Amino acid sequence: MARMARFKNFFHTAFSPPYLLYTSTGVSAVIELIGDYLEQKVEGVTPYDTGRGIRMTTTAVVAGPPYYFWYRMLDRRFPGRTGKIILKKVLLDQTVLSPIMIVAFYVGMCRMEGKNHEQSMRELKDKFWFTYKLDCTVWPLAQWFNFYFLPPSLRVIYTETINVGHSMFFSRFKHIDKKEREARERALLEEAARTQQMVATSQPADPLHSSHPDTRPQRVDTLLPSDPGQSHMNQKGQKSHMNQKGQKSHMNQ
C-alpha cells in the first residue's frame, strides 16, 4: 500500500501544472525512442543504429514543448466539449500545427544527418505531401477522441502514445531513401570489384619477360609519316641523293 501511495503521489506531482511540461516532453522522448527501436527491429537493422535512435528521440524532445503550449492555447481559446468546439480544434490542429511539425521533423532530421539546406529542402519537397495526407487519415479522429474524452494534462502523452505507430512510419519513411542509396552504393562497389578482378586476370603478360614472340601489330603512325608534305620532301631528297651518286659514278668512269 505504501508503494502504491508513493506512486500515486509521484503521478499527481508529475502531471501537475508546474511539472507537466517536463513530464510531457520526457514521456514523448521515451515513446519516440520505443517507436524507432520497434521499427528498426521490423526492418531488421543490425546492429541497432544508435545515431538514428538519438536523432529520432531528439525530434520528440524538441516537439514536446510546442505540443504542450499549442494544446494549452486551444483549451483556453476554445473551452468546452461541444461538437462545434471540437471541430474547430481538430481543424486548427490539422491545418496549422501538423504542417509545421512535419516541416520541423524532416528539416531537423536532415540537418542532424549533416545535409545542407538544399538537400534538406529537396527531401522535404519529396516527402511532405505524402506524409501530410497520411496525417489527415490518422489524426482527425484521434484528436477528436483527445479533445472530447481526455483532460488537458494527458493531451501530449496521448498524442505521443498514438505516435508509437506513427513514429514507426516516420522512422521508416525518413530512412528508406538512405537504405536504398546504401544498397545501390554497395552494388556499385561490388560491380567495380568484379570488373577490376576480371581486368587483372585477363591482362596479357609483359612481352619483355615472355617466352613467346610479340606478334602484336605495330602502330600505323610509326610506319607512315604524319605530314604528307614531309613525305614528299623525303622522296625528293632520296631522288637527289641517287642523282648525286650517279654523277659521281659517271665521273669516275
C-alpha positions as CSV (number, residue, x, y, z in Angstrom):
1,M,0.0,0.0,0.0
2,A,2.8,2.4,0.8
3,R,4.4,1.8,-2.6
4,M,1.0,2.4,-4.3
5,A,0.6,5.6,-2.4
6,R,4.0,6.9,-3.3
7,F,3.3,6.0,-7.0
8,K,0.0,8.0,-6.9
9,N,1.8,10.9,-5.2
10,F,4.5,10.8,-7.8
11,F,2.0,10.6,-10.7
12,H,-0.1,13.5,-9.4
13,T,3.1,15.6,-8.9
14,A,4.5,14.8,-12.3
15,F,1.2,15.7,-14.1
16,S,0.6,18.8,-12.0
17,P,0.9,22.2,-13.8
18,P,4.4,23.1,-12.6
19,Y,5.9,19.9,-14.0
20,L,3.5,19.0,-16.8
21,L,5.7,20.4,-19.5
22,Y,8.8,18.4,-18.4
23,T,6.7,15.2,-17.9
24,S,5.1,15.5,-21.3
25,T,8.4,16.1,-23.0
26,G,10.2,13.3,-21.2
27,V,7.4,10.8,-22.0
28,S,7.3,11.9,-25.6
29,A,11.1,11.2,-25.9
30,V,10.7,7.7,-24.5
31,I,7.8,6.9,-26.7
32,E,9.6,8.1,-29.8
33,L,12.7,6.0,-28.9
34,I,10.5,3.0,-28.5
35,G,8.8,3.6,-31.8
36,D,12.1,3.9,-33.6
37,Y,13.5,0.8,-31.8
38,L,10.5,-1.3,-32.9
39,E,10.8,0.0,-36.5
40,Q,14.5,-1.0,-36.6
41,K,13.5,-4.4,-35.4
42,V,10.9,-4.7,-38.1
43,E,13.4,-3.6,-40.7
44,G,16.0,-6.0,-39.5
45,V,18.6,-3.3,-38.8
46,T,21.5,-4.9,-37.1
47,P,23.3,-3.8,-35.1
48,Y,20.9,-1.2,-33.7
49,D,21.5,2.2,-35.3
50,T,22.1,4.3,-32.1
51,G,22.6,7.5,-34.0
52,R,19.3,7.1,-35.8
53,G,17.6,6.5,-32.4
54,I,19.2,9.5,-30.9
55,R,18.1,11.7,-33.8
56,M,14.5,10.5,-33.6
57,T,14.4,11.0,-29.8
58,T,15.8,14.5,-30.2
59,T,12.9,15.4,-32.5
60,A,10.5,14.4,-29.8
61,V,12.3,16.4,-27.2
62,V,12.1,19.5,-29.4
63,A,8.5,18.8,-30.4
64,G,7.3,18.3,-26.8
65,P,7.1,22.0,-25.7
66,P,5.3,23.2,-28.9
67,Y,2.7,20.5,-28.5
68,Y,2.2,21.4,-24.8
69,F,1.7,25.1,-25.4
70,W,-0.4,24.5,-28.5
71,Y,-2.9,22.3,-26.7
72,R,-3.0,24.7,-23.8
73,M,-3.8,27.6,-26.1
74,L,-6.6,25.6,-27.8
75,D,-8.2,24.6,-24.5
76,R,-8.1,28.2,-23.3
77,R,-9.3,29.7,-26.6
78,F,-12.0,27.1,-27.2
79,P,-13.2,25.8,-23.8
80,G,-15.9,23.1,-23.7
81,R,-16.6,19.8,-25.5
82,T,-19.4,20.6,-27.9
83,G,-19.2,19.2,-31.4
84,K,-18.6,22.7,-32.9
85,I,-15.8,23.4,-30.4
86,I,-14.1,20.1,-31.1
87,L,-14.4,20.5,-34.8
88,K,-12.6,23.9,-34.6
89,K,-9.8,22.4,-32.5
90,V,-9.4,19.4,-34.9
91,L,-9.3,21.7,-38.0
92,L,-6.8,24.1,-36.5
93,D,-4.6,21.2,-35.3
94,Q,-4.6,19.6,-38.7
95,T,-4.2,22.8,-40.8
96,V,-1.8,24.7,-38.6
97,L,0.3,22.6,-36.3
98,S,0.5,19.4,-38.3
99,P,2.3,21.0,-41.4
100,I,4.6,22.9,-39.1
101,M,5.7,19.8,-37.2
102,I,6.2,17.8,-40.4
103,V,8.5,20.5,-41.8
104,A,10.3,20.7,-38.5
105,F,10.8,16.9,-38.4
106,Y,12.2,16.5,-41.9
107,V,14.4,19.6,-41.9
108,G,15.6,18.9,-38.3
109,M,16.5,15.3,-39.2
110,C,18.3,16.3,-42.4
111,R,20.4,18.9,-40.6
112,M,21.3,16.4,-37.8
113,E,22.4,14.0,-40.6
114,G,24.8,16.6,-41.9
115,K,22.8,17.6,-45.0
116,N,22.9,21.1,-46.3
117,H,19.9,23.4,-46.9
118,E,19.4,22.4,-50.5
119,Q,19.4,18.7,-49.7
120,S,17.0,19.3,-46.8
121,M,14.6,21.2,-48.9
122,R,14.7,18.6,-51.6
123,E,13.9,15.8,-49.2
124,L,11.1,17.9,-47.6
125,K,9.6,18.5,-51.1
126,D,9.7,14.8,-51.9
127,K,8.1,13.6,-48.7
128,F,5.9,16.4,-47.3
129,W,2.7,15.8,-49.2
130,F,2.6,12.1,-48.7
131,T,3.2,12.4,-45.0
132,Y,0.6,15.1,-44.7
133,K,-2.0,13.1,-46.5
134,L,-1.3,10.2,-44.2
135,D,-1.6,12.6,-41.2
136,C,-5.1,13.5,-42.5
137,T,-6.2,9.9,-42.4
138,V,-5.0,9.3,-38.9
139,W,-5.1,12.4,-36.7
140,P,-8.5,14.0,-37.1
141,L,-10.3,11.0,-35.5
142,A,-7.5,10.6,-32.9
143,Q,-7.7,14.2,-32.0
144,W,-11.4,14.2,-31.7
145,F,-11.0,11.5,-29.1
146,N,-8.3,13.5,-27.4
147,F,-10.3,16.7,-27.2
148,Y,-13.6,15.1,-26.2
149,F,-12.6,12.4,-23.6
150,L,-9.2,13.4,-22.2
151,P,-8.2,16.1,-19.7
152,P,-5.7,18.7,-20.8
153,S,-2.9,17.2,-18.7
154,L,-2.9,14.0,-20.8
155,R,-3.1,15.5,-24.3
156,V,0.6,15.4,-25.1
157,I,1.1,11.9,-23.7
158,Y,-1.9,10.6,-25.5
159,T,-0.6,12.1,-28.8
160,E,2.8,10.6,-28.3
161,T,1.2,7.2,-27.4
162,I,-0.6,7.2,-30.8
163,N,2.8,8.3,-32.2
164,V,4.3,4.9,-31.4
165,G,2.8,3.6,-34.6
166,H,3.2,6.9,-36.3
167,S,6.8,7.2,-35.3
168,M,7.5,3.8,-36.9
169,F,6.1,5.1,-40.1
170,F,8.1,8.3,-39.8
171,S,11.3,6.4,-39.0
172,R,10.9,4.1,-42.0
173,F,9.8,6.8,-44.4
174,K,12.6,9.1,-43.3
175,H,15.3,6.4,-43.7
176,I,14.1,4.4,-46.7
177,D,15.9,6.5,-49.2
178,K,19.1,6.2,-47.2
179,K,18.8,2.4,-47.2
180,E,18.2,2.3,-50.9
181,R,21.1,4.6,-51.6
182,E,23.4,2.4,-49.4
183,A,22.2,-0.7,-51.3
184,R,22.9,0.9,-54.6
185,E,26.4,2.0,-53.4
186,R,27.2,-1.5,-52.2
187,A,26.0,-2.9,-55.6
188,L,28.2,-0.4,-57.5
189,L,31.2,-1.2,-55.3
190,E,30.7,-5.0,-55.8
191,E,30.4,-4.5,-59.6
192,A,33.6,-2.3,-59.7
193,A,35.5,-5.0,-57.7
194,R,34.3,-7.7,-60.1
195,T,35.3,-5.6,-63.1
196,Q,38.7,-4.9,-61.6
197,Q,39.3,-8.6,-60.9
198,M,38.3,-9.6,-64.5
199,V,40.7,-7.0,-65.9
200,A,43.5,-8.2,-63.7
201,T,43.0,-11.9,-64.7
202,S,42.7,-11.2,-68.4
203,Q,45.7,-8.8,-68.6
204,P,48.5,-10.2,-71.0
205,A,52.0,-10.9,-69.8
206,D,54.8,-8.4,-70.3
207,P,56.4,-9.2,-73.8
208,L,59.9,-8.5,-72.5
209,H,59.6,-11.3,-70.0
210,S,57.6,-13.7,-72.1
211,S,58.9,-16.7,-74.0
212,H,56.5,-16.1,-76.8
213,P,57.4,-13.6,-79.6
214,D,55.5,-10.4,-79.7
215,T,53.1,-10.8,-82.6
216,R,51.1,-7.6,-81.8
217,P,50.8,-5.4,-84.9
218,Q,52.8,-2.2,-84.9
219,R,51.2,1.1,-84.8
220,V,50.5,2.5,-88.2
221,D,51.5,6.0,-87.2
222,T,55.1,4.8,-86.6
223,L,55.4,3.4,-90.2
224,L,53.8,6.3,-92.1
225,P,54.7,10.0,-91.8
226,S,52.0,12.1,-90.3
227,D,52.7,15.0,-92.7
228,P,52.1,14.5,-96.4
229,G,54.4,17.4,-97.2
230,Q,57.2,15.9,-95.2
231,S,56.8,12.7,-97.2
232,H,57.1,14.5,-100.5
233,M,60.2,16.3,-99.3
234,N,61.7,13.0,-98.2
235,Q,61.1,11.5,-101.6
236,K,62.7,14.5,-103.4
237,G,65.7,14.2,-101.1
238,Q,66.1,10.5,-101.9
239,K,66.0,11.2,-105.6
240,S,68.6,14.0,-105.3
241,H,70.9,11.7,-103.3
242,M,70.6,9.0,-106.0
243,N,71.4,11.5,-108.8
244,Q,74.5,12.7,-107.0
245,K,75.7,9.1,-106.7
246,G,75.0,8.5,-110.4
247,Q,77.0,11.6,-111.3
248,K,80.0,10.6,-109.2
249,S,80.0,7.1,-110.7
250,H,80.0,8.6,-114.2
251,M,82.9,10.9,-113.4
252,N,84.9,8.1,-112.0
253,Q,84.4,6.2,-115.2
